[in-house]
Each structure stands twice: as structure tokens, then as C-alpha cells.
Amino acid sequence: MFRSTHLLGKLPAPLSFLSIFSRLLYQLLVECILGIELPWDTQIGANTKLLHGIGLVVNHETVIGANCTLRHSTTIGNKQLPDGSYSGCPKIGNNVDIGSNVVIIGAITIGDNAVIGAGSVVVKDVPESSVVVGNPARVIRKICKKKLIYKK
């Protein structure tokens, strides 16, 4: 339903009534009934999976790469800066695995093949092929061709 609503949202003005109906139906089913706040205009790559998506909140300016996994109770978005303005949103690379109860906020980049542990609060860039955990999240391992290398 996300993909079809996203596609219909790009239709030209004469056919925009299809887009409006589709967006309303999408909001009713996905946001109100399923409890997943995933705006129809979010940029999401192919094969992204939502595992137990209840409580998932994603800002519409977030960019999510292909083959990512998002779990329940996760928030991905921007934050209010001291001057009252809002930061940009995260850019998440390909093949990223995000655990449950994760918060990713700010104009940060999550590198390809990263793993973010459950309950982590990510406010800084995450290098590619890293495992991060904690509040604030910190790198605990590097992933090197299917091997884990422990950080010392």
C-alpha cells in the first residue's frame, strides 16, 4: 500500500483525486489502525522490511536505503535546535538493521551494513559496517566480511 500510494502521489493535477483518496485510505489503515506513522512521501529503498511495525514513527524527510529492517517502537526524525529551528533528518544506508526502541534523530548518516542495537539513541553519524549500541550510541564492533571485529 505504501508503494502504490507513493506512486499515485506523483500523478499530474488532473488525476490528483486518485492520489487524495489513496492517501486518506493509507492514513486510515496504516496510521490509525496499524499504528505505523510512515508518511507516503518518505523515500524508502526496495526490500525494506517492517518487523512488528507498531509504534514506528518516521519523518517524511528521512531517506532509507534498500534492504533495511525496521522494528517496532522506533523513531526516526529531526530535532529542535536551540535557536528554535529544526534539524535535517537522517539518511540511512543500504542493508541497515535497526533494533526495537531505537531513536535516530538529527541530520546524521547511517552507513551501509550497519547494525543498531535495541534501545539505542543515535545522534551522531554511524560508520558503515559497524555495530552501535547504547545511549548515546557508540561503536562496539566493526563487521568485516561476515566476521565481527571487537573494538578495543
DSSP file (Angstrom, degrees, kcal/mol; ACC not computed):
  #  RESIDUE AA STRUCTURE BP1 BP2  ACC     N-H-->O    O-->H-N    N-H-->O    O-->H-N    TCO  KAPPA ALPHA  PHI   PSI    X-CA   Y-CA   Z-CA
    1    1 A M     >        0   0    0      0, 0.0     4,-2.3     0, 0.0     5,-0.2   0.000 360.0 360.0 360.0 -37.2    0.0    0.0    0.0
    2    2 A F  H  >  +     0   0    0      1,-0.2     4,-2.5     2,-0.2     5,-0.2   0.949 360.0  47.4 -58.3 -49.6    2.9    2.4    0.7
    3    3 A R  H  > S+     0   0    0      1,-0.2     4,-2.2     2,-0.2    -1,-0.2   0.902 113.1  47.1 -62.6 -43.0    4.4    1.8   -2.7
    4    4 A S  H  > S+     0   0    0      2,-0.2     4,-2.5     1,-0.2    -1,-0.2   0.899 113.6  47.6 -68.6 -39.2    1.1    2.4   -4.6
    5    5 A T  H  X S+     0   0    0     -4,-2.3     4,-1.8     2,-0.2    -1,-0.2   0.893 111.3  51.8 -66.8 -38.8    0.2    5.5   -2.6
    6    6 A H  H  < S+     0   0    0     -4,-2.5     4,-0.4    -5,-0.2    -2,-0.2   0.911 112.0  46.5 -61.4 -43.3    3.7    6.8   -3.2
    7    7 A L  H >< S+     0   0    0     -4,-2.2     3,-1.2     1,-0.2    -2,-0.2   0.914 112.1  49.3 -66.8 -44.2    3.3    6.2   -7.0
    8    8 A L  H >< S+     0   0    0     -4,-2.5     3,-1.6     1,-0.3    11,-0.3   0.803 100.6  66.3 -65.9 -28.8   -0.2    7.8   -7.1
    9    9 A G  T 3< S+     0   0    0     -4,-1.8    -1,-0.3     1,-0.3    -2,-0.2   0.670  96.4  56.9 -66.2 -16.2    1.1   10.9   -5.2
   10   10 A K  T <  S+     0   0    0     -3,-1.2    -1,-0.3    -4,-0.4    -2,-0.2   0.368  80.3 119.6 -96.1   3.9    3.3   11.7   -8.2
   11   11 A L  S <  S-     0   0    0     -3,-1.6    -3,-0.0     4,-0.1     5,-0.0  -0.347  70.6-102.0 -68.2 150.1    0.4   11.8  -10.7
   12   12 A P    >   -     0   0    0      0, 0.0     3,-1.5     0, 0.0     4,-0.3  -0.185  43.6 -88.3 -68.2 167.6   -0.3   15.1  -12.5
   13   13 A A  G >  S+     0   0    0      1,-0.3     3,-1.8     2,-0.2     4,-0.3   0.797 120.6  59.2 -49.8 -44.8   -3.1   17.5  -11.4
   14   14 A P  G 3  S+     0   0    0      0, 0.0     3,-0.3     0, 0.0    -1,-0.3   0.817 114.7  38.0 -61.1 -26.7   -6.0   16.1  -13.5
   15   15 A L  G X> S+     0   0    0     -3,-1.5     3,-1.4     1,-0.2     4,-0.8   0.266  83.0 108.0-103.6  11.1   -5.6   12.7  -11.8
   16   16 A S  H <>  +     0   0    0     -3,-1.8     4,-2.3     1,-0.3    -1,-0.2   0.707  63.7  73.5 -65.3 -19.2   -4.8   14.1   -8.3
   17   17 A F  H 3> S+     0   0    0     -3,-0.3     4,-2.1    -4,-0.3    -1,-0.3   0.856  94.7  53.5 -63.7 -32.3   -8.2   13.0   -7.0
   18   18 A L  H <> S+     0   0    0     -3,-1.4     4,-2.4     1,-0.2    -1,-0.2   0.891 108.1  50.8 -64.3 -39.1   -6.9    9.4   -7.1
   19   19 A S  H  X S+     0   0    0     -4,-0.8     4,-2.7   -11,-0.3    -2,-0.2   0.912 108.7  50.2 -64.8 -43.8   -3.9   10.5   -5.0
   20   20 A I  H  X S+     0   0    0     -4,-2.3     4,-2.2     2,-0.2    -2,-0.2   0.932 112.6  46.3 -62.8 -46.6   -6.1   12.2   -2.4
   21   21 A F  H  X S+     0   0    0     -4,-2.1     4,-2.3     1,-0.2    -1,-0.2   0.924 113.9  49.1 -61.2 -44.7   -8.4    9.1   -2.0
   22   22 A S  H  X S+     0   0    0     -4,-2.4     4,-2.5     1,-0.2    -2,-0.2   0.895 110.8  49.9 -63.0 -41.8   -5.4    6.8   -1.8
   23   23 A R  H  X S+     0   0    0     -4,-2.7     4,-2.6     2,-0.2    -1,-0.2   0.897 111.0  49.0 -65.2 -40.7   -3.6    9.0    0.8
   24   24 A L  H  X S+     0   0    0     -4,-2.2     4,-2.3     2,-0.2    -2,-0.2   0.924 113.4  46.3 -64.7 -44.1   -6.7    9.2    3.0
   25   25 A L  H  X S+     0   0    0     -4,-2.3     4,-2.7     2,-0.2     5,-0.3   0.908 112.6  51.3 -63.5 -41.9   -7.2    5.4    2.8
   26   26 A Y  H  X>S+     0   0    0     -4,-2.5     4,-2.8     1,-0.2     5,-0.7   0.930 110.8  47.7 -60.6 -46.8   -3.5    4.9    3.6
   27   27 A Q  I  X>S+     0   0    0     -4,-2.6     5,-1.9     3,-0.2     4,-0.8   0.908 113.0  48.9 -62.8 -41.7   -3.6    7.2    6.6
   28   28 A L  I  <>S+     0   0    0     -4,-2.3     5,-1.6     3,-0.2     4,-0.2   0.961 120.8  33.7 -62.5 -52.0   -6.7    5.4    7.9
   29   29 A L  I  <>S+     0   0    0     -4,-2.7     5,-1.8     3,-0.2     4,-0.2   0.948 128.1  32.7 -72.3 -49.5   -5.4    1.9    7.6
   30   30 A V  I  <5S+     0   0    0     -4,-2.8     6,-2.3    -5,-0.3     5,-0.4   0.946 129.4  29.1 -79.1 -49.1   -1.7    2.3    8.3
   31   31 A E  I  <<S+     0   0    0     -4,-0.8     4,-0.4    -5,-0.7    -3,-0.2   0.946 129.3  33.0 -79.7 -48.5   -1.6    5.1   10.8
   32   32 A C  I   <S+     0   0    0     -5,-1.9    -3,-0.2    -4,-0.2    -4,-0.1   0.925 131.0  27.1 -78.2 -44.3   -4.9    4.8   12.6
   33   33 A I  I   <S+     0   0    0     -5,-1.6    -3,-0.2    -6,-0.2    -4,-0.1   0.924 131.4  32.9 -87.3 -47.1   -5.4    1.0   12.6
   34   34 A L  S   <S-     0   0    0     -5,-1.8    -3,-0.2    -6,-0.2    21,-0.2   0.698  95.9-131.7 -85.3 -18.9   -1.9   -0.4   12.4
   35   35 A G        +     0   0    0     -4,-0.4    20,-2.2    -5,-0.4     2,-0.5   0.822  59.8 134.2  74.0  31.4   -0.2    2.3   14.4
   36   36 A I        -     0   0    0     -6,-2.3     2,-1.2    18,-0.2    -1,-0.2  -0.961  43.2-158.0-116.7 116.6    2.6    2.9   12.0
   37   37 A E  B     +a   57   0A   0     19,-3.1    21,-2.7    -2,-0.5    -6,-0.1  -0.723  37.2 143.0 -96.7  87.9    3.5    6.5   11.2
   38   38 A L        -     0   0    0     -2,-1.2    21,-0.1    19,-0.2    -2,-0.1  -0.862  45.5-137.2-127.1  92.3    5.2    6.1    7.8
   39   39 A P    >   -     0   0    0      0, 0.0     3,-1.6     0, 0.0    -2,-0.0  -0.148  14.2-124.5 -56.0 144.3    4.3    9.0    5.5
   40   40 A W  T 3  S+     0   0    0      1,-0.3   -31,-0.1   -17,-0.1   -17,-0.0   0.716 107.2  56.3 -63.0 -23.1    3.5    8.1    1.9
   41   41 A D  T 3  S+     0   0    0      2,-0.1    -1,-0.3   -32,-0.0     2,-0.2   0.291  76.7 121.5 -97.5  11.6    6.1   10.5    0.6
   42   42 A T    <   -     0   0    0     -3,-1.6     2,-0.8     1,-0.1    21,-0.1  -0.496  68.6-119.4 -70.8 141.1    9.1    9.1    2.5
   43   43 A Q  E     +e   63   0B   0     19,-1.1    21,-2.8    17,-0.3     2,-0.4  -0.753  43.5 168.8 -86.1 112.3   12.0    7.9    0.3
   44   44 A I  E     -e   64   0B   0     -2,-0.8    21,-0.2    19,-0.2    22,-0.1  -0.991  26.4-131.0-129.8 130.5   12.4    4.2    1.0
   45   45 A G    >   -     0   0    0     19,-2.0     3,-0.9    20,-0.6    23,-0.1  -0.132  41.0 -72.9 -72.8 171.9   14.6    1.7   -1.0
   46   46 A A  T 3  S+     0   0    0      1,-0.2    21,-2.9    20,-0.1    22,-0.2  -0.248 109.7  17.2 -65.7 151.3   13.5   -1.7   -2.3
   47   47 A N  T 3  S+     0   0    0      1,-0.2     2,-0.3    19,-0.2    -1,-0.2   0.671  77.1 159.4  62.8  23.1   13.0   -4.7    0.0
   48   48 A T    <   -     0   0    0     -3,-0.9     2,-0.4    19,-0.2    -1,-0.2  -0.607  26.9-150.0 -75.2 136.4   12.8   -2.7    3.3
   49   49 A K  E     -i   69   0C   0     19,-3.0    21,-2.9    -2,-0.3     2,-0.6  -0.881  13.9-156.9-114.1 139.0   11.1   -4.7    6.0
   50   50 A L  E     -i   70   0C   0     -2,-0.4     2,-0.6    19,-0.2     3,-0.4  -0.955  14.1-164.0-109.4 110.4    9.0   -3.6    8.9
   51   51 A L  E    S-i   71   0C   0     19,-2.9    21,-0.7    -2,-0.6    -2,-0.0  -0.863  76.1 -17.2 -98.1 119.1    9.0   -6.2   11.6
   52   52 A H  S    S-     0   0    0     -2,-0.6    -1,-0.3    19,-0.2    20,-0.1   0.969  80.7-168.6  50.7  62.4    6.3   -5.7   14.1
   53   53 A G    >   +     0   0    0     -3,-0.4     3,-2.1    19,-0.2    20,-0.1   0.427  35.5 132.3 -67.3  -1.9    5.8   -2.1   13.0
   54   54 A I  T 3  S+     0   0    0      1,-0.3    19,-1.9    18,-0.1   -18,-0.2  -0.271  77.5  14.0 -55.9 131.6    3.6   -1.0   15.8
   55   55 A G  T 3  S+     0   0    0    -20,-2.2     2,-0.4     1,-0.3    -1,-0.3   0.524  87.4 148.1  82.2   6.4    4.8    2.3   17.2
   56   56 A L    <   -     0   0    0     -3,-2.1   -19,-3.1   -21,-0.4     2,-0.4  -0.616  24.0-174.0 -76.3 128.7    7.1    3.1   14.3
   57   57 A V  E     +ab  37  75A   0     17,-3.0    19,-2.7    -2,-0.4     2,-0.4  -0.986   5.8 175.5-128.2 121.4    7.5    6.8   13.6
   58   58 A V  E     - b   0  76A   0    -21,-2.7    19,-0.2    -2,-0.4     2,-0.1  -0.992  28.7-127.2-128.2 128.3    9.4    8.1   10.6
   59   59 A N    >   -     0   0    0     17,-2.7     3,-1.8    -2,-0.4    -2,-0.0  -0.481  23.8-123.5 -70.3 143.2    9.7   11.7    9.5
   60   60 A H  T 3  S+     0   0    0      1,-0.3   -17,-0.3    -2,-0.1    -1,-0.1   0.657 108.7  58.7 -66.2 -15.8    8.7   12.2    5.8
   61   61 A E  T 3  S+     0   0    0    -19,-0.1    -1,-0.3     2,-0.1    28,-0.2   0.475  81.3 111.3 -90.8  -2.4   12.1   13.8    5.0
   62   62 A T    <   -     0   0    0     -3,-1.8   -19,-1.1    14,-0.2     2,-0.5  -0.430  58.8-146.8 -69.9 144.2   14.0   10.7    6.1
   63   63 A V  E     -ef  43  91B   0     27,-1.8    29,-3.4   -21,-0.1     2,-0.5  -0.973  14.5-171.6-115.5 124.5   15.8    8.7    3.4
   64   64 A I  E     -ef  44  92B   0    -21,-2.8   -19,-2.0    -2,-0.5    29,-0.2  -0.967  13.8-139.1-119.7 129.0   16.0    5.0    3.9
   65   65 A G    >   -     0   0    0     27,-1.4   -20,-0.6    28,-0.8     3,-0.6   0.060  34.7 -69.5 -75.5-172.9   18.1    2.7    1.7
   66   66 A A  T 3  S+     0   0    0      1,-0.2    29,-2.8   -22,-0.1    30,-0.3  -0.416 107.9  17.2 -80.3 154.2   17.4   -0.7    0.2
   67   67 A N  T 3  S+     0   0    0    -21,-2.9    -1,-0.2    27,-0.2     2,-0.2   0.758  85.0 151.6  59.7  31.4   17.2   -4.0    2.2
   68   68 A C    <   -     0   0    0     -3,-0.6   -19,-3.0   -22,-0.2     2,-0.5  -0.563  36.5-144.6 -89.5 157.4   16.8   -2.3    5.6
   69   69 A T  E     -ij  49  97C   0     27,-2.4    29,-2.7   -21,-0.2     2,-0.4  -0.990  14.3-173.0-123.5 124.9   15.0   -3.8    8.6
   70   70 A L  E     -ij  50  98C   0    -21,-2.9   -19,-2.9    -2,-0.5     2,-0.2  -0.956   7.8-160.6-116.9 134.9   13.0   -1.5   11.0
   71   71 A R  E     -i   51   0C   0     27,-0.6     3,-0.5    28,-0.5   -19,-0.2  -0.598  31.6 -67.4-111.6 175.0   11.5   -2.9   14.2
   72   72 A H  S    S+     0   0    0    -21,-0.7    29,-2.0     1,-0.2    30,-0.3  -0.047 107.5  21.8 -64.0 158.0    8.7   -1.7   16.5
   73   73 A S  S    S+     0   0    0    -19,-1.9     2,-0.4     1,-0.2    -1,-0.2   0.800  85.6 144.6  58.1  35.2    8.7    1.4   18.7
   74   74 A T        -     0   0    0     -3,-0.5   -17,-3.0    27,-0.2     2,-0.5  -0.852  34.7-159.1-105.8 139.4   11.4    3.1   16.6
   75   75 A T  E     +bc  57 103A   0     27,-2.5    29,-2.9    -2,-0.4     2,-0.4  -0.976  11.3 177.0-119.7 127.2   11.5    6.8   16.0
   76   76 A I  E     +bc  58 104A   0    -19,-2.7   -17,-2.7    -2,-0.5     2,-0.3  -0.975  35.8  85.3-129.7 116.3   13.5    8.3   13.1
   77   77 A G  E     - c   0 105A   0     27,-2.3    29,-1.8    -2,-0.4     2,-0.1  -0.903  66.4 -52.4-175.5-156.3   13.3   12.1   12.5
   78   78 A N        -     0   0    0     -2,-0.3     2,-0.3    27,-0.2    11,-0.1  -0.424  37.2-139.1-102.6 177.2   14.6   15.5   13.3
   79   79 A K        -     0   0    0      9,-0.3     8,-2.7    -2,-0.1     2,-0.4  -0.952  23.7-104.5-135.7 157.0   15.1   17.5   16.4
   80   80 A Q  B     -O   86   0D   0     -2,-0.3     6,-0.2     6,-0.2     5,-0.1  -0.688  36.6-141.6 -83.3 130.0   14.5   21.1   17.5
   81   81 A L    >   -     0   0    0      4,-3.3     3,-2.3    -2,-0.4    -1,-0.0  -0.430  27.7-100.6 -86.6 163.4   17.7   23.1   17.7
   82   82 A P  T 3  S+     0   0    0      0, 0.0    -1,-0.1     0, 0.0     4,-0.0   0.789 121.7  57.5 -55.8 -29.7   18.5   25.8   20.4
   83   83 A D  T 3  S-     0   0    0      2,-0.1     3,-0.1     1,-0.1    -3,-0.0   0.449 121.4-105.6 -82.9   2.3   17.5   28.6   18.0
   84   84 A G  S <  S+     0   0    0     -3,-2.3     2,-0.1     1,-0.4    -1,-0.1   0.249  85.3 114.9  95.5 -12.7   14.0   27.1   17.5
   85   85 A S        -     0   0    0     -5,-0.1    -4,-3.3     1,-0.1     2,-0.4  -0.295  65.7-112.8 -81.8 174.7   14.6   25.8   14.0
   86   86 A Y  B     -O   80   0D   0     -6,-0.2    -6,-0.2    -3,-0.1    -1,-0.1  -0.873  21.6-126.4-113.6 144.6   14.6   22.1   13.2
   87   87 A S        -     0   0    0     -8,-2.7    19,-0.1    -2,-0.4    -9,-0.1  -0.169  34.7 -92.7 -74.5 173.8   17.5   19.9   12.1
   88   88 A G        -     0   0    0      1,-0.1    18,-0.3   -10,-0.1    -9,-0.3  -0.156  45.4-102.5 -74.5-178.6   17.5   17.8    9.0
   89   89 A C        -     0   0    0    -28,-0.2   -11,-0.1    18,-0.1    -1,-0.1  -0.706  39.3 -86.9-108.5 160.6   16.5   14.1    9.0
   90   90 A P        -     0   0    0      0, 0.0   -27,-1.8     0, 0.0     2,-0.5  -0.227  26.0-145.9 -65.2 152.6   18.7   11.0    9.0
   91   91 A K  E     -fg  63 109B   0     17,-2.3    19,-2.8   -29,-0.2     2,-0.5  -0.983  17.9-160.5-117.9 115.5   19.9    9.3    5.8
   92   92 A I  E     -fg  64 110B   0    -29,-3.4   -27,-1.4    -2,-0.5    19,-0.2  -0.849   8.7-140.0-104.8 128.1   20.1    5.6    6.3
   93   93 A G    >   -     0   0    0     17,-2.3   -28,-0.8    -2,-0.5     3,-0.6   0.135  34.8 -67.7 -73.1-169.8   22.2    3.5    4.0
   94   94 A N  T 3  S+     0   0    0      1,-0.2    19,-2.7   -29,-0.1    20,-0.3  -0.507 110.0  15.6 -83.1 150.5   21.6    0.1    2.5
   95   95 A N  T 3  S+     0   0    0    -29,-2.8     2,-0.4     1,-0.2    -1,-0.2   0.797  81.8 159.0  60.6  34.2   21.3   -3.2    4.4
   96   96 A V    <   -     0   0    0     -3,-0.6   -27,-2.4   -30,-0.3     2,-0.6  -0.744  29.9-153.2 -90.8 134.8   21.0   -1.4    7.8
   97   97 A D  E     -jk  69 115C   0     17,-2.3    19,-3.0    -2,-0.4     2,-0.5  -0.938  11.2-168.7-110.5 115.1   19.4   -3.5   10.6
   98   98 A I  E     -jk  70 116C   0    -29,-2.7   -27,-0.6    -2,-0.6    19,-0.2  -0.917  11.2-143.9-111.3 120.7   17.6   -1.3   13.2
   99   99 A G    >   -     0   0    0     17,-2.5     3,-0.7    -2,-0.5   -28,-0.5  -0.041  33.7 -75.7 -72.6 178.7   16.5   -2.9   16.5
  100  100 A S  T 3  S+     0   0    0      1,-0.2    19,-2.2   -30,-0.1    20,-0.3  -0.392 110.2  21.5 -77.2 155.9   13.4   -2.1   18.5
  101  101 A N  T 3  S+     0   0    0    -29,-2.0     2,-0.3     1,-0.2    -1,-0.2   0.775  86.1 152.1  60.0  31.1   13.0    1.0   20.6
  102  102 A V    <   -     0   0    0     -3,-0.7   -27,-2.5   -30,-0.3     2,-0.5  -0.706  33.0-156.7 -92.3 142.8   15.7    2.9   18.7
  103  103 A V  E     +cd  75 121A   0     17,-2.5    19,-3.5    -2,-0.3     2,-0.5  -0.986  12.0 178.6-119.2 122.4   15.7    6.6   18.4
  104  104 A I  E     +cd  76 122A   0    -29,-2.9   -27,-2.3    -2,-0.5     2,-0.4  -0.960  16.3 165.4-123.9 110.2   17.6    8.1   15.4
  105  105 A I  E     +c   77   0A   0     17,-2.0   -27,-0.2    -2,-0.5   -16,-0.1  -0.950  27.6  30.5-132.9 149.2   17.4   11.9   15.3
  106  106 A G  S    S-     0   0    0    -29,-1.8     2,-2.0    -2,-0.4    18,-0.1  -0.261  97.3 -49.7 102.1 172.9   19.1   14.8   13.5
  107  107 A A  S    S+     0   0    0    -17,-0.1     2,-0.2    -2,-0.1   -18,-0.1  -0.524  88.2 135.7 -82.5  72.6   20.9   15.3   10.2
  108  108 A I        -     0   0    0     -2,-2.0   -17,-2.3    16,-0.1     2,-0.4  -0.720  49.4-129.4-119.3 167.6   23.1   12.3   10.5
  109  109 A T  E     -g   91   0B   0     -2,-0.2    17,-2.5   -19,-0.2     2,-0.6  -0.977   7.6-156.9-122.2 130.8   24.2    9.5    8.2
  110  110 A I  E     -gh  92 126B   0    -19,-2.8   -17,-2.3    -2,-0.4     3,-0.1  -0.937  27.7-130.6-103.9 119.1   23.9    5.8    9.0
  111  111 A G    >   -     0   0    0     15,-2.5     3,-1.1    -2,-0.6   -18,-0.2  -0.152  31.4 -80.1 -69.3 162.8   26.5    3.9    6.8
  112  112 A D  T 3  S+     0   0    0      1,-0.2    17,-2.5    16,-0.1   -17,-0.2  -0.248 111.6  15.4 -59.2 147.2   25.7    0.8    4.7
  113  113 A N  T 3  S+     0   0    0    -19,-2.7    -1,-0.2    15,-0.2   -17,-0.2   0.668  89.1 150.5  63.4  21.1   25.6   -2.6    6.5
  114  114 A A    <   -     0   0    0     -3,-1.1   -17,-2.3   -20,-0.3     2,-0.4  -0.484  35.8-149.2 -81.4 155.3   25.3   -1.0   10.0
  115  115 A V  E     -kl  97 131C   0     15,-2.8    17,-2.6   -19,-0.2     2,-0.6  -0.996   5.9-161.8-125.1 126.9   23.6   -2.7   12.9
  116  116 A I  E     -kl  98 132C   0    -19,-3.0   -17,-2.5    -2,-0.4    17,-0.2  -0.945  20.1-131.6-113.6 117.4   21.9   -0.6   15.5
  117  117 A G    >   -     0   0    0     15,-3.1     3,-1.5    -2,-0.6    17,-0.1  -0.211  34.0 -82.6 -69.3 155.7   21.1   -2.4   18.8
  118  118 A A  T 3  S+     0   0    0      1,-0.2    16,-0.3   -20,-0.1   -17,-0.2  -0.249 112.5  17.2 -57.7 138.4   17.8   -2.3   20.6
  119  119 A G  T 3  S+     0   0    0    -19,-2.2    -1,-0.2     1,-0.2   -17,-0.2   0.523  89.3 146.8  78.9   7.1   17.2    0.7   22.8
  120  120 A S    <   -     0   0    0     -3,-1.5   -17,-2.5   -20,-0.3     2,-0.6  -0.433  41.4-148.2 -77.5 150.1   20.0    2.8   21.2
  121  121 A V  E     -d  103   0A   0     13,-2.2    16,-2.8   -19,-0.2     2,-0.6  -0.961  16.5-164.0-117.3 109.9   19.8    6.6   20.9
  122  122 A V  E     +d  104   0A   0    -19,-3.5   -17,-2.0    -2,-0.6   -14,-0.1  -0.852  29.9 147.7-103.5 116.1   21.7    7.6   17.7
  123  123 A V        +     0   0    0     -2,-0.6     2,-0.3    14,-0.2    -1,-0.1   0.329  61.4  57.2-126.0   1.6   22.6   11.3   17.5
  124  124 A K  S    S-     0   0    0     13,-0.1   -16,-0.1     1,-0.1    13,-0.0  -0.905  97.0 -78.2-130.5 160.1   25.9   11.1   15.6
  125  125 A D        -     0   0    0     -2,-0.3   -15,-0.2   -18,-0.1    -2,-0.1  -0.197  39.8-143.2 -55.3 146.0   27.0    9.5   12.3
  126  126 A V  B     -h  110   0B   0    -17,-2.5   -15,-2.5    -4,-0.1   -12,-0.1  -0.969  16.4-128.4-114.1 123.0   27.4    5.8   12.2
  127  127 A P    >   -     0   0    0      0, 0.0     3,-0.6     0, 0.0   -16,-0.1  -0.262  36.9 -90.0 -65.9 157.2   30.3    4.4   10.1
  128  128 A E  T 3  S+     0   0    0      1,-0.2   -15,-0.2   -18,-0.1    15,-0.1  -0.326 108.1  19.7 -67.5 152.7   29.5    1.7    7.6
  129  129 A S  T 3  S+     0   0    0    -17,-2.5    14,-3.4     1,-0.2     2,-0.3   0.880  97.0 131.7  55.9  44.8   29.7   -1.9    8.7
  130  130 A S  E <   - M   0 142C   0     -3,-0.6   -15,-2.8    12,-0.3     2,-0.5  -0.889  53.4-140.3-123.1 155.1   29.5   -1.0   12.4
  131  131 A V  E     -lM 115 141C   0     10,-2.4     9,-2.9    -2,-0.3    10,-1.3  -0.977  26.9-174.8-110.9 123.4   27.6   -2.3   15.3
  132  132 A V  E     +lM 116 139C   0    -17,-2.6   -15,-3.1    -2,-0.5     2,-0.3  -0.935   8.4 164.5-121.9 144.9   26.4    0.5   17.7
  133  133 A V  E   > + M   0 138C   0      5,-1.9     5,-2.3    -2,-0.4   -14,-0.1  -0.962  29.5  44.0-147.1 161.9   24.5    0.3   21.0
  134  134 A G  T   5S-     0   0    0    -16,-0.3   -13,-2.2    -2,-0.3     3,-0.3  -0.251  82.7 -47.5 102.5 178.7   23.7    2.5   24.0
  135  135 A N  T   5S+     0   0    0      1,-0.5     2,-0.1   -15,-0.2   -13,-0.1  -0.923 138.0  21.1-133.2 104.1   22.5    5.9   24.9
  136  136 A P  T   5S-     0   0    0      0, 0.0    -1,-0.5     0, 0.0   -14,-0.2   0.612 115.6-118.0 -72.6 154.6   24.2    7.8   23.3
  137  137 A A  T   5 -     0   0    0    -16,-2.8     2,-0.3    -3,-0.3    -3,-0.2  -0.294  36.0-177.7 -64.7 141.3   25.0    5.1   20.8
  138  138 A R  E   < -M  133   0C   0     -5,-2.3    -5,-1.9   -16,-0.0     2,-0.3  -0.973  33.5 -99.1-138.3 153.3   28.7    4.1   20.4
  139  139 A V  E     +M  132   0C   0     -2,-0.3    -7,-0.2    -7,-0.2     3,-0.1  -0.558  39.9 166.6 -74.0 127.8   30.5    1.7   18.1
  140  140 A I  E     +     0   0C   0     -9,-2.9    11,-2.1    -2,-0.3     2,-0.3   0.602  64.3  13.6-113.1 -20.1   31.3   -1.6   19.8
  141  141 A R  E     -MN 131 150C   0    -10,-1.3   -10,-2.4     9,-0.2     2,-0.4  -0.987  58.9-138.1-150.7 157.4   32.3   -3.7   16.8
  142  142 A K  E     -MN 130 149C   0      7,-2.3     7,-3.1    -2,-0.3     2,-0.6  -0.953  22.1-137.0-113.2 140.6   33.2   -3.5   13.1
  143  143 A I  E     - N   0 148C   0    -14,-3.4     2,-0.5    -2,-0.4     5,-0.2  -0.874  22.4-177.2 -99.2 123.6   31.7   -6.0   10.7
  144  144 A C  E >   - N   0 147C   0      3,-3.1     3,-0.9    -2,-0.6    -2,-0.0  -0.895  67.5 -37.6-127.9 101.0   34.3   -7.3    8.2
  145  145 A K  T 3  S-     0   0    0     -2,-0.5    -1,-0.1     1,-0.3     3,-0.1   0.934 123.9 -41.0  48.6  59.2   33.1   -9.8    5.6
  146  146 A K  T 3  S+     0   0    0      1,-0.2     2,-0.4     0, 0.0    -1,-0.3   0.596 120.2 107.4  67.5  15.0   30.7  -11.6    7.9
  147  147 A K  E <   -N  144   0C   0     -3,-0.9    -3,-3.1     2,-0.0     2,-0.5  -0.930  65.7-132.8-116.4 146.6   33.1  -11.5   10.8
  148  148 A L  E     -N  143   0C   0     -2,-0.4     2,-0.6    -5,-0.2    -5,-0.2  -0.865  14.7-161.1 -98.8 130.6   32.8   -9.4   13.9
  149  149 A I  E     -N  142   0C   0     -7,-3.1    -7,-2.3    -2,-0.5     2,-0.2  -0.953  17.9-134.5-111.4 116.9   35.9   -7.5   15.0
  150  150 A Y  E     -N  141   0C   0     -2,-0.6     2,-0.3    -9,-0.2    -9,-0.2  -0.484  16.3-125.3 -73.9 136.2   35.7   -6.3   18.6
  151  151 A K              0   0    0    -11,-2.1    -1,-0.1    -2,-0.2     0, 0.0  -0.622 360.0 360.0 -78.8 136.9   36.7   -2.7   19.3
  152  152 A K              0   0    0     -2,-0.3    -1,-0.1   -11,-0.0    -2,-0.0   0.412 360.0 360.0-104.0 360.0   39.4   -2.4   21.9
